[in-house]
Amino acid sequence: MAVNAIEPVIPWVLLWVPGTIGAVLLAVNSRLTARTGHLPVALRRFWQHISVAVVFVGLGGAAQAYDIVAASGGVVREFGSGQMVFHGIALCIVMYALLRLPFGLESRGETFRVVLDAGTVMLACAVFVWHFATRYSLQSGGAGFTYISLGLSVMALLAVFAVAKFMLTSHAHIDRGVLRLIGAAVSIGAVGPVLRPVFLAYDAHLFPDIAYLPAIYLLASWAAERSRTVTAGPRRGTPPPRRRPFSVLPYLAIAAIDVLLLSVTWPVAGTEGHIVLVSAVLLTAVVVLRQMTAFQDNGRLLRRLDHSATHDALTQLPNRVLFHERLRRALDAPAERPVAVALIDLDDFKEVNDTLGHEVGDQLLIAVARRLSGCLRVEDTVARLGGDEFVVVLDGADPAAADLAARRMIESLRAPVLTDGHELPIRASIGIADGRAGDDASVLLRQADIAMYAAKALPGTASLHYQADMAATSAGQSHLGAELREAIRDEQLFLLFQPIVTLGDDHRVLGAEALVRWAHPAHGTLAPDAFIPLAERTGLIVPLGRWVLRAALREMAHWPAGTLININISARDLREADLPAFVAALLDEHGIAADRVTLELTESMPLEPGESLTALAALRALGVKVALDDFGTGSSPLSLLHDVPVDELKLDRAFTQAAPDGGIPVAAGVAHLAQALSLHAVAEGVETEEQADRLRDLGFPAAQGYHFGRPMPAADFQALLLVGAAA
C-alpha cells in the first residue's frame, strides 16, 4: 500500500486479497485456541466468539473488494452496504466477547473508576474522530454517506469504550501480553474506518482497510497463539507481579488531545494565544504528575495493608488466610498433580514461653520461620497457622519429594537458636499428608494433623506420612470425642463461677466468669484443657459453646440485677451465622439485659476477617460486650485492638504473678492502654494481697483469682452475692 501510494505499480484489487486470506487463517487459529482443553472456560468462549466475528470481518472486506471491481473505474467513495452490515455485526460480536470476559471488579467504586477512565479514552477518541472524519462527512453533502459515516463513528466509539474497559481491568484468565495484543487489534479495527476520508482525499484508491485488516489479523493471531502457550497468572507459590497503581491510558488520551489542540490552534493563534495554549498544556501536565504521585503513595499504602492482611505480623510468613488461598490454588490445578501438606508443631514451646518469657519465645518463632523459608522451593508456601504451629504447601510434590522436603526442614532445625544469651534446642514434629489436585483441603489438613501427633511419639525432631492405620491408633481420642458428644447430650457438663471483684477497699463482687467442667463417669472431673482441644478438632466446639451459653444465662437469671457474667467463646462459634440470633433469643428468654453479658475471646484466637468480625459487630449491636482474654501473651495485640471491636481487656496471669521488677511494666502498659482506649481492664490470676494492691495502684479497677475466690458451684456463688461484700 505504501509503494502504491507513491507510484501505483500493483493493481489495487490485488491488495485486497491478503485481507481475505488473513481472515481465514485467523478464524482457524481462533478455533484452535477455543478448543484448547487446559484454558479456562471464559477464555475458550472468548476465542470462540472471535472466530465467528472474524468471518464477518472477512466477508466485509470481500464485499468492499467486490464493490471496487464492480464500480466504474475501480473507485468507490462510499461505504458499501455489504461491508457496513458485515463489519457492524463483527464489531458487535467483538464487543460482546470483550464484555463477557470476567473483569474481576470488586466494588461499585472500582467499577465507577473504570467507567470514568474508559469514558475519558472514548471522549478523546471522539475528538479525533470528529476532526479527521465526521466533519468531512458532514461537508460532503451526501446524506447516505453522512449517515453511514456517523453510524460507523458511533460504533467505533462504543468499541473504543469496550476496549478501554477491557484494558483497564485485571483478568485472572488472560496473560497481560495477550491482553495488550487483543486491545491493539480491536483499537485498530475501531479507529481505522473513520480515517477513510483522510486517506481517500490523498488518493481515491487509498483505502486504509488494505493495511489495517492484515494488521488486525496478525495481532489477533499472535494473541491466539500466545494464549495456547502462555499460562496466565503468577507461578504457584509466588506472589503476583506488582501492578501499577494507576492506568496510563486516560493520561495518554489527555496528552493526545493536548497535542491535537496545539497542532490545530497554534498556526492561527497569536502571541497571547500561544501563551495561553502552553500554560494550559503545562497546567494539565502538572495536574497529571500530581495525580500520579498520589497514586504511587496510595499504592504503597495499599500494598502494606494487603501484606498485613495476609501475613503474620511476627514472622512475616503467610498467615492462615493466604495459606488456604495457596492450598486452594494448588488443589484446583488441572490433571492429577500431586500436592502435599506438611504440618509442623514445635514441641516444648510453651515451656520456653513460661520459663524465659514471651520475647524469647517470639525470637524462637522468627528463627524457625526463617529456617523453614530458606530450605524449601520457591513454589512452596510456608505459613504460620498460629502459636507454635507452621504449615507448608508442597505444590507438585509426590511422597518422595515431600519426604526430601521434610528431611531438609529437619536439617534446618537441627542447630539450636541463640537469642538473648540463651541456647534453645529445637524439637519439632512434622506430619505429612499426601494428596492430589481435586482433593479436599480440610481432609488433607486433618490427615497432616493426625500424622503430626503420631510423630510426637518419636524421639527428637521427626516426620511421618499419614497412613490409614493412624486413624485407628487415635481411636482413644475418637472414643473420648464420642463420649464428649454424649456428655453434652446427657448433661454431664457443669459450670463453676469465679468471682470478678473491684480492687477498691470493699472488694465488691461485680460478677463472675463461667468455667465449664466435665463430670466424666470414669475419669472424674475433667478441666477444659482435657477436652476443649478435642472439641475443636472434632467439631463439637459449637454444640459445647451453645451448651455453655444456655446454662450460664439460665443461672444468671437468678442473680441480682446488675451482676455481670463473662462467658468464653471460640473462633469456631463466631463463624456460625446464627450466633447473634441465638444469643438474642437467650437474652429474651431469661429477661437479661445484653450489657450484663461479656463474651471472652482469647488474644491468640485465629479470627477469620469476614464472618468472625461480622458476628462480633452483630453481637455488639445487641449490646453484648466483648473482652480479649489472656491479653499480652500473643504476638500482635495492638493489631487485634485495631481489627476487633472490644470493650474489656483481661491481663494474663503471667504478668499478674510475675516478680515486681518483671511484671509491672507490662501490667502498667496494659492498664494505661485500657484507659487511653476507654476499655474496662481486669487482672486475672491474683493470688495474694500484695498482687492485688500492686494492680490497684497501677490502675486496674477489677480482678479475679484465688485470692478473692476459687471457681465455685452456682449455688455457692449465688449465696456469695446475697451475703455481699462481707464475704
SULTAFEN-V239447 format. One record per residue. N is the residue number from 1. PSI is psi in whole degrees, -180 to 180 (999 if undefined). OMEGA is omega in degrees with one decimal (999 if undefined). D_LAST is the distance of its C-alpha to the last C-alpha in Angstrom with 2 decimals. Layout:
BEGIN
n={N/N}
psi={PSI/PSI}
omega={OMEGA/OMEGA}
d_last={D_LAST/D_LAST}
END
This chain:
BEGIN
n={1/2/3/4/5/6/7/8/9/10/11/12/13/14/15/16/17/18/19/20/21/22/23/24/25/26/27/28/29/30/31/32/33/34/35/36/37/38/39/40/41/42/43/44/45/46/47/48/49/50/51/52/53/54/55/56/57/58/59/60/61/62/63/64/65/66/67/68/69/70/71/72/73/74/75/76/77/78/79/80/81/82/83/84/85/86/87/88/89/90/91/92/93/94/95/96/97/98/99/100/101/102/103/104/105/106/107/108/109/110/111/112/113/114/115/116/117/118/119/120/121/122/123/124/125/126/127/128/129/130/131/132/133/134/135/136/137/138/139/140/141/142/143/144/145/146/147/148/149/150/151/152/153/154/155/156/157/158/159/160/161/162/163/164/165/166/167/168/169/170/171/172/173/174/175/176/177/178/179/180/181/182/183/184/185/186/187/188/189/190/191/192/193/194/195/196/197/198/199/200/201/202/203/204/205/206/207/208/209/210/211/212/213/214/215/216/217/218/219/220/221/222/223/224/225/226/227/228/229/230/231/232/233/234/235/236/237/238/239/240/241/242/243/244/245/246/247/248/249/250/251/252/253/254/255/256/257/258/259/260/261/262/263/264/265/266/267/268/269/270/271/272/273/274/275/276/277/278/279/280/281/282/283/284/285/286/287/288/289/290/291/292/293/294/295/296/297/298/299/300/301/302/303/304/305/306/307/308/309/310/311/312/313/314/315/316/317/318/319/320/321/322/323/324/325/326/327/328/329/330/331/332/333/334/335/336/337/338/339/340/341/342/343/344/345/346/347/348/349/350/351/352/353/354/355/356/357/358/359/360/361/362/363/364/365/366/367/368/369/370/371/372/373/374/375/376/377/378/379/380/381/382/383/384/385/386/387/388/389/390/391/392/393/394/395/396/397/398/399/400/401/402/403/404/405/406/407/408/409/410/411/412/413/414/415/416/417/418/419/420/421/422/423/424/425/426/427/428/429/430/431/432/433/434/435/436/437/438/439/440/441/442/443/444/445/446/447/448/449/450/451/452/453/454/455/456/457/458/459/460/461/462/463/464/465/466/467/468/469/470/471/472/473/474/475/476/477/478/479/480/481/482/483/484/485/486/487/488/489/490/491/492/493/494/495/496/497/498/499/500/501/502/503/504/505/506/507/508/509/510/511/512/513/514/515/516/517/518/519/520/521/522/523/524/525/526/527/528/529/530/531/532/533/534/535/536/537/538/539/540/541/542/543/544/545/546/547/548/549/550/551/552/553/554/555/556/557/558/559/560/561/562/563/564/565/566/567/568/569/570/571/572/573/574/575/576/577/578/579/580/581/582/583/584/585/586/587/588/589/590/591/592/593/594/595/596/597/598/599/600/601/602/603/604/605/606/607/608/609/610/611/612/613/614/615/616/617/618/619/620/621/622/623/624/625/626/627/628/629/630/631/632/633/634/635/636/637/638/639/640/641/642/643/644/645/646/647/648/649/650/651/652/653/654/655/656/657/658/659/660/661/662/663/664/665/666/667/668/669/670/671/672/673/674/675/676/677/678/679/680/681/682/683/684/685/686/687/688/689/690/691/692/693/694/695/696/697/698/699/700/701/702/703/704/705/706/707/708/709/710/711/712/713/714/715/716/717/718/719/720/721/722/723/724/725/726/727}
psi={-39/-40/-46/-27/-30/-50/108/102/-15/136/132/-33/-37/-27/-14/-15/-45/-32/-42/-44/-41/-36/-41/-45/-42/-39/-43/-45/-41/-39/-39/-43/-39/-22/9/116/-31/-7/151/155/-41/-40/-39/-39/-38/-48/-26/-44/-41/-39/-31/-43/-40/-25/-43/-33/-45/-39/-38/-42/-40/-39/-39/-42/-40/-42/-36/-45/-40/-25/150/125/-2/22/129/119/-16/158/128/151/-38/-46/-41/-45/-50/-46/-33/-43/-44/-42/-40/-42/-41/-44/-41/-42/-40/-44/-22/-16/147/121/-18/24/133/-14/164/-37/-42/-41/-43/-41/-40/-41/-41/-45/-44/-38/-36/-46/-42/-42/-39/-43/-35/-39/-45/-41/-43/-46/-39/-14/-59/-43/-31/-37/-42/-30/-12/-25/-14/116/-45/-47/-38/-47/-41/-43/-42/-40/-45/-38/-45/-45/-37/-41/-39/-39/-40/-41/-45/-42/-43/-44/-40/-45/-28/-8/141/141/130/-23/-3/128/144/-35/-41/-42/-44/-41/-43/-44/-42/-42/-47/-35/-43/-43/-30/-38/-29/-49/-31/-8/4/-47/-37/-44/-44/-25/-27/-43/132/-20/-5/74/127/-19/-34/-35/-43/-26/-50/-33/-40/-46/-39/-50/-43/-40/-39/-44/-41/-43/-42/-36/-34/-23/-17/133/127/153/167/159/144/138/-5/150/153/153/148/134/148/134/1/163/139/-11/-50/-36/-34/-38/-43/-42/-40/-40/-39/-42/-44/-41/-45/-43/-32/-42/-18/-44/-28/-8/143/-167/-44/-40/-39/-42/-44/-43/-49/-40/-42/-43/-43/-40/-42/-42/-40/-43/-43/-44/-40/-42/-42/-39/-43/-40/-40/-43/-45/-38/-42/-41/-44/-37/-39/-42/-42/-41/-41/-34/-22/4/150/133/-30/-53/-12/15/160/142/-169/-39/-50/-34/-48/-36/-44/-41/-41/-42/-40/-39/-17/1/151/162/-168/56/130/144/132/148/126/124/125/126/130/120/146/20/-34/-37/-36/-46/-44/-34/-37/-11/161/-26/-43/-41/-40/-41/-35/-43/-42/-44/-42/-42/-43/-41/-42/-41/-33/-14/4/171/163/-37/-8/152/121/126/157/121/-25/151/-127/26/126/159/147/131/114/90/128/14/120/177/-39/-44/-37/-38/-39/-42/-39/-40/-38/-40/-43/-42/-39/-25/4/-43/142/161/129/117/134/38/6/142/110/110/148/126/122/153/129/123/132/130/124/126/-171/165/135/-14/164/129/-41/-34/-44/-43/-41/-40/-41/-36/-43/-43/-36/-42/-33/-35/-23/-22/-12/151/146/-167/124/160/149/141/146/133/152/-33/-12/-33/-34/-35/-22/24/-31/-44/-38/-39/-41/-36/-41/-38/-36/-39/-43/-35/-40/-40/-38/12/40/-12/153/164/142/154/121/126/146/122/163/155/19/-172/-29/-12/50/140/118/-37/-151/158/129/126/127/144/159/117/81/132/-25/-37/0/-158/124/134/165/-34/-23/-21/-14/-48/-39/-41/-37/-39/-31/-3/4/-2/-30/-54/-32/-45/-38/-39/-44/-46/-45/-46/-40/-45/-29/-42/-38/-27/-20/-3/159/149/140/-15/136/162/140/131/131/138/161/165/-34/-36/-40/-17/-2/120/-26/8/-48/-41/-37/-45/-43/-40/-40/-41/-43/-40/-40/1/42/133/137/-31/-1/-6/130/126/128/132/137/138/-35/3/128/110/131/132/-23/-73/-44/-47/-33/-43/-41/-42/-39/-38/-43/-29/-28/-22/-6/140/159/135/147/113/158/39/136/-9/-17/-178/-14/60/-35/-39/-33/-43/-30/-38/-33/124/115/161/-15/143/134/110/131/148/-23/-34/-26/-42/1/160/151/-33/-9/-34/-20/-47/-42/-47/-43/-39/-40/-41/-45/-38/-43/-41/-41/-33/6/44/149/134/133/132/129/157/29/122/-12/160/-35/-43/-41/-43/-41/-41/-36/-42/-29/-14/9/125/-19/162/168/156/176/-25/-32/-29/135/162/133/158/164/-40/-41/-39/-38/-38/-38/-41/-36/-38/-38/-150/-22/-23/999}
omega={179.2/179.2/-178.9/177.4/178.1/-179.2/-177.4/178.6/179.7/175.9/-175.4/-178.1/-179.0/-179.2/177.2/-176.3/-179.8/178.8/179.8/179.3/-179.8/178.8/179.2/-178.8/179.8/178.8/178.7/-179.0/178.6/179.1/177.1/179.4/-179.9/-179.0/179.2/-168.5/-173.7/-179.7/175.5/-177.4/-177.9/-179.0/176.4/178.4/178.2/-178.6/173.2/177.7/-179.7/180.0/177.0/-177.2/-175.1/174.7/179.2/175.5/178.5/177.1/177.6/177.3/178.2/178.1/178.8/178.5/178.2/179.0/179.4/-179.4/-176.1/-176.1/178.2/178.8/178.0/-177.9/176.3/-178.1/-178.2/173.3/176.1/-178.8/179.4/179.7/-179.7/-177.9/-176.0/-179.4/176.2/177.4/-179.6/-179.8/177.9/179.9/-179.6/178.3/178.4/179.8/179.3/-176.7/178.3/179.5/178.2/-176.7/176.0/178.5/-171.3/-176.2/176.8/178.6/178.7/177.3/-179.2/179.2/179.0/178.2/178.2/179.8/178.6/177.5/176.8/178.9/-178.6/179.8/176.8/177.1/178.9/177.6/179.5/178.5/178.6/-174.3/-173.1/-173.9/-168.3/-178.2/175.0/179.3/-179.8/-179.6/-174.8/176.7/178.6/-175.2/-178.3/179.6/-179.2/-177.9/179.3/179.8/177.7/178.2/177.4/180.0/179.7/179.6/178.5/179.3/176.2/177.8/177.1/178.7/179.7/179.5/-179.8/177.7/178.7/-177.4/-175.0/-173.4/177.3/-177.7/179.9/-170.7/-171.8/174.1/-175.7/176.8/175.6/-179.8/-179.4/-179.6/179.0/179.7/178.8/-179.0/-178.1/178.4/178.0/179.6/-179.1/-174.3/-175.3/-176.1/-176.5/178.3/-177.9/-177.4/-179.7/-179.2/-176.5/175.7/178.0/-180.0/-175.8/179.3/-167.9/176.8/178.5/178.8/-177.6/-177.0/-170.5/177.9/174.9/178.5/177.1/-178.3/179.9/-178.3/-178.8/177.5/177.0/179.5/179.0/179.1/-179.7/179.1/-178.4/-171.1/-176.5/177.4/179.0/174.7/-178.2/175.1/-176.9/178.2/178.8/180.0/178.3/-179.5/179.7/-179.4/174.9/-175.9/177.5/177.4/-179.1/-175.7/-179.7/-178.6/173.0/177.9/178.5/178.6/178.9/178.2/177.3/178.5/178.5/179.0/179.8/-176.7/-177.2/-171.4/-176.5/-177.8/-175.3/-178.5/175.9/-178.5/179.5/178.0/177.9/-179.9/-179.6/179.9/-179.3/179.7/-179.9/179.9/178.5/178.5/176.8/-179.9/179.9/179.4/178.5/178.6/178.6/178.7/179.9/177.0/178.5/178.2/179.1/178.5/178.9/179.2/177.6/178.6/-179.9/178.1/177.2/179.3/178.0/179.6/180.0/-177.6/-174.0/-178.2/177.9/-174.5/-176.7/-173.1/-175.5/173.2/170.5/179.1/-176.1/-177.3/-179.0/176.6/-179.9/178.2/179.6/179.3/178.1/179.7/179.0/-178.5/177.3/-178.6/179.3/175.7/-175.4/-178.4/-179.9/177.5/177.1/176.7/178.8/179.3/-176.0/178.1/178.6/179.4/176.4/179.0/179.7/179.4/177.0/179.0/-174.4/-174.7/-175.5/178.0/-175.4/178.9/176.5/177.0/177.7/178.7/176.5/178.6/179.5/-180.0/178.3/179.8/179.8/-178.5/178.7/-179.9/-175.6/-175.2/-176.5/-178.2/179.7/-176.5/176.7/179.8/173.6/-177.9/173.3/-179.5/-177.7/-179.3/-179.4/-174.7/177.0/179.0/-177.9/171.0/179.5/-175.3/179.2/-176.5/172.6/-177.5/-179.8/179.0/177.7/178.0/177.3/177.7/178.2/178.5/176.8/179.0/179.2/179.7/-179.3/-179.0/-174.4/-177.7/178.7/178.0/178.2/-179.4/175.1/178.5/-178.8/174.2/-172.0/173.5/-178.3/172.4/-175.2/174.3/-174.5/174.8/-174.8/173.9/-179.2/-179.2/179.4/176.8/-177.7/178.9/179.0/-176.1/-178.6/177.9/178.6/179.6/179.6/178.4/177.4/179.0/178.4/179.5/179.7/178.1/175.7/179.9/178.8/179.6/-179.5/180.0/176.6/176.7/-174.1/178.1/176.4/171.2/178.7/173.9/-176.2/-177.5/176.9/177.9/178.9/-179.9/177.0/-178.8/178.8/178.2/178.7/178.4/177.6/176.0/177.0/177.7/178.3/176.8/177.6/-179.7/178.0/-178.0/-172.8/176.9/173.1/178.6/174.3/-176.8/166.5/-175.7/177.9/-175.3/169.5/-172.2/173.4/178.2/173.4/-177.4/-175.5/-177.6/-178.1/-179.3/177.0/-176.7/-177.2/170.7/179.6/-177.8/-175.1/174.9/-179.6/175.8/-176.2/-176.1/-178.3/-173.2/-179.8/-178.6/-179.5/176.5/-178.2/-178.6/-176.8/-175.5/178.0/177.0/177.9/179.0/179.2/-178.4/-176.0/-179.3/179.4/-177.5/-179.9/176.0/176.3/178.7/178.0/178.8/-179.4/179.0/-177.6/-177.8/-177.9/-178.8/175.4/177.3/-176.6/-179.1/-179.1/-177.0/175.2/178.7/179.1/177.6/-174.1/176.5/174.3/-177.9/179.2/173.1/-177.3/175.8/178.8/176.7/-176.2/178.3/175.9/-173.9/-175.5/-179.0/179.0/179.3/178.4/179.0/-179.9/179.6/177.8/178.9/178.6/-177.3/-175.6/177.8/-177.5/176.1/-175.0/-176.0/174.1/-174.9/175.7/176.8/-175.1/174.0/175.1/-176.4/-179.0/-177.2/178.8/-179.5/173.7/-173.4/-177.0/-172.7/-174.8/-178.9/175.9/178.5/178.5/179.0/179.2/178.4/178.9/175.8/175.4/-174.0/178.1/179.9/-178.3/179.1/171.9/-178.4/178.5/-174.0/179.1/-177.6/-177.6/-175.8/-175.3/-178.3/-177.8/177.3/176.5/179.0/177.8/-173.4/-172.6/178.3/-177.1/177.9/-172.6/173.7/177.7/-178.0/-178.4/-176.9/179.4/179.3/176.7/-174.0/-179.7/177.9/-176.6/-178.9/-178.1/-174.3/-174.3/-178.1/-179.7/-179.5/178.7/178.7/178.3/178.7/179.5/178.3/179.1/178.6/-178.6/-178.4/-179.9/178.5/175.3/-177.4/178.5/176.6/-179.5/171.5/178.8/-174.4/-178.7/176.9/179.5/177.5/-180.0/-179.9/-178.9/180.0/176.4/179.7/178.7/176.6/178.2/-178.8/-174.3/-178.6/172.8/-179.0/-176.6/178.8/-178.3/-179.4/175.8/174.0/-172.4/177.1/-176.5/-178.6/179.6/179.5/178.4/176.3/177.2/178.4/-179.0/179.0/176.1/-172.4/-179.7/179.1/999}
d_last={104.64/104.70/108.21/109.50/108.06/110.34/113.34/113.29/114.60/112.52/112.90/109.89/109.46/108.86/105.87/104.05/104.34/101.49/99.10/99.92/99.74/96.44/94.90/95.82/94.40/91.12/90.76/91.21/88.82/86.13/86.56/86.10/82.84/81.63/82.22/80.36/77.66/75.08/74.79/72.00/72.99/72.80/75.21/77.64/77.68/78.45/81.48/82.62/82.79/84.60/87.20/87.98/88.01/90.42/92.92/93.13/93.44/96.36/97.97/97.69/99.39/102.10/102.66/103.08/105.52/107.49/107.71/109.12/111.75/112.67/112.89/116.20/116.37/113.12/111.08/108.08/106.46/104.00/101.11/102.46/100.82/100.25/98.54/96.42/95.21/94.58/92.83/90.74/89.54/88.81/86.83/84.70/84.01/83.02/80.63/79.12/78.76/77.02/74.59/73.74/72.45/68.63/67.86/64.21/63.07/59.29/58.81/60.75/60.81/62.43/64.93/65.76/66.40/68.68/70.59/71.05/72.34/74.66/75.83/76.67/78.83/80.46/81.33/82.84/84.95/85.96/87.44/89.45/90.57/91.77/93.58/95.29/95.86/95.01/96.98/100.06/99.66/99.60/102.73/104.67/105.50/105.15/102.70/102.13/101.55/99.21/97.00/96.88/96.02/93.27/91.86/91.86/90.21/87.34/86.84/86.99/84.27/82.05/82.67/81.78/78.49/77.72/78.69/76.59/73.52/74.24/74.59/71.51/69.12/67.70/68.69/66.99/70.19/72.92/73.96/74.27/77.92/78.68/76.94/79.15/82.33/81.61/80.76/83.98/86.09/84.77/85.03/88.68/89.37/87.84/89.50/92.84/94.51/93.95/95.99/99.13/100.81/100.58/102.14/104.78/105.84/106.79/108.56/109.01/108.41/105.30/102.52/99.17/98.37/100.72/98.37/94.85/94.99/95.65/92.96/90.45/91.50/91.21/87.69/86.43/88.00/86.44/83.02/83.57/84.61/81.61/79.22/80.48/80.12/77.13/73.52/71.40/68.02/66.68/67.01/64.16/61.32/62.57/61.29/63.51/66.03/65.04/66.34/67.68/65.13/67.97/71.27/74.52/76.44/75.73/76.60/79.79/80.69/80.21/82.26/85.02/85.14/85.42/88.33/90.02/89.52/91.19/94.05/94.86/94.53/95.48/99.25/99.40/96.90/98.10/96.58/93.94/93.13/92.84/90.27/88.21/88.42/87.41/84.54/83.25/83.40/81.73/78.98/78.36/78.23/75.72/73.42/73.68/72.91/69.86/68.60/69.18/67.19/64.27/64.53/64.44/61.29/59.59/60.76/59.18/55.87/55.99/56.81/53.75/51.54/53.18/52.65/48.94/48.56/50.34/49.53/46.56/45.52/45.08/48.13/50.34/51.15/51.40/48.03/47.21/48.96/52.21/52.14/52.11/54.93/57.03/56.47/57.43/60.55/61.52/61.10/63.08/66.10/69.34/70.73/69.04/67.78/65.50/61.93/59.40/55.69/54.13/50.35/49.25/45.83/45.05/43.72/41.09/40.50/36.72/37.14/39.20/36.50/33.73/35.85/38.14/36.30/36.96/39.89/41.80/40.93/42.31/45.49/45.90/45.70/48.26/50.61/50.42/51.12/54.19/55.54/55.21/56.89/59.68/60.71/61.17/63.85/63.90/63.64/60.48/57.03/54.19/50.79/47.16/44.97/41.71/39.85/42.33/44.47/48.02/50.67/54.44/56.91/60.24/62.67/65.93/64.83/65.92/64.25/66.51/65.80/62.05/62.26/64.16/61.52/58.78/60.79/61.08/57.32/56.71/59.28/57.73/54.32/55.84/55.69/52.32/50.78/50.86/48.18/46.48/48.07/46.87/49.17/47.46/49.26/49.05/48.63/48.86/49.35/51.82/52.31/55.44/56.25/59.96/60.91/63.58/63.97/62.78/59.89/56.38/54.20/50.98/52.81/54.04/50.58/49.13/52.03/51.58/47.88/48.80/51.49/49.17/46.65/49.64/50.82/47.56/48.81/51.83/51.86/51.86/52.45/54.06/55.06/55.74/57.41/55.86/57.54/57.19/56.15/53.10/51.50/52.12/50.53/47.31/47.38/44.24/42.30/44.11/43.15/39.49/39.93/41.40/38.49/36.06/38.04/37.73/34.00/33.55/35.85/34.50/30.75/30.13/27.70/24.02/21.16/17.90/15.42/13.95/11.50/13.34/11.67/13.57/14.82/14.75/13.25/10.15/9.53/9.47/9.59/13.38/14.05/14.83/17.94/19.68/21.13/23.97/24.83/28.00/28.16/31.73/33.66/35.42/33.35/29.87/26.93/28.32/26.48/27.81/30.12/32.05/33.03/32.50/35.69/37.53/36.47/37.81/41.08/41.69/40.79/37.93/35.45/36.21/35.54/32.46/31.17/32.03/30.12/26.93/27.35/28.09/25.22/22.57/23.76/24.11/20.40/19.57/21.69/19.07/16.30/16.04/18.80/18.28/15.92/17.86/18.94/20.97/23.62/26.13/29.81/32.98/36.20/38.00/35.84/36.98/40.60/40.27/41.88/39.99/36.44/35.96/37.37/35.18/31.97/33.33/34.11/30.60/29.12/31.66/31.11/27.39/27.65/25.39/26.21/27.51/25.80/22.34/23.67/24.31/26.66/26.56/29.88/30.42/32.49/35.12/35.47/39.19/39.44/42.76/43.99/45.17/43.20/39.75/39.87/41.26/38.36/35.82/37.71/37.72/33.96/33.34/35.88/33.67/30.84/28.88/27.63/28.60/26.92/28.64/26.63/27.39/29.07/31.48/32.58/35.51/38.95/39.12/35.86/37.76/40.19/37.34/35.92/39.46/40.05/36.72/35.07/31.36/28.50/25.97/26.31/23.97/24.85/25.67/23.79/27.17/27.05/23.39/23.99/27.55/28.80/28.56/32.31/32.33/29.35/29.15/32.30/31.26/27.67/29.10/31.77/29.42/27.38/30.68/32.06/29.16/29.58/33.35/33.10/30.39/28.08/24.29/23.31/20.44/20.35/19.85/19.29/17.28/16.79/16.78/15.75/19.49/19.76/16.99/18.81/22.13/21.32/20.00/23.29/25.25/24.08/21.55/19.29/16.84/16.09/14.81/15.05/13.97/12.45/9.60/9.90/13.07/14.88/13.75/15.71/15.73/14.56/11.32/10.71/11.82/9.46/6.48/8.70/9.34/6.12/6.06/5.34/3.80/0.00}
END
